[in-house]
Amino acid sequence: MSTDASDLLCRARAATRLPAGDLERARRFYADKLGLEPVDERPGGLLYQCGGTDFVVFRSTGTSPGTFTQMAFEVDDLDAVVAELRRRGVVFEEVDLPGLRTQDGIAEIEGNYLSKGARGERGAWFRDSEGNLLGVGQPVRRSPEPFFR
């Protein structure tokens, strides 16, 4: 098998790894709050699959700083997802930074990747039981009406 250095990883699947100080506590959070069950496990790690991708929560003595989004879920109806997660006890972050401000936990973000056919994104962030910062986002599809009202 030959490898071309220019495309060494372009066919690889990217997968997220999230640290957990307490793997059983994390398992309960992902099950009870997010409705996710591991599809496989090994000593020290839980493998989850959703939307054709996977991520691992692994036992770690280190902790995440939680200062940036470590993983995000792209959804079709952000309002419905946020409402259901809140009903399950998930607490959403309030952000007030230049260019990024949430209102009731949801931010309207101008601009998006052209390949997604969107003109912006709506997003919300929360922490899992281990302090990992997770996001939920919904692309705002292109339309003639203005993005910000």
Sequence and secondary structure as in RCSB ss.txt:
>XXXX:A:sequence
MSTDASDLLCRARAATRLPAGDLERARRFYADKLGLEPVDERPGGLLYQCGGTDFVVFRSTGTSPGTFTQMAFEV
DDLDAVVAELRRRGVVFEEVDLPGLRTQDGIAEIEGNYLSKGARGERGAWFRDSEGNLLGVGQPVRRSPEPFFR
>XXXX:A:secstr
    GGGTTTTS   EEEEESSHHHHHHHHHHTT    SEEETTEEEEEETTEEEEEEE SS    SS  EEEE 
S HHHHHHHHHHTT  B   EETTEEEETTEEEEE   GGGTEEEEEEEEEE TTS EEEEEEEEE  SS S  
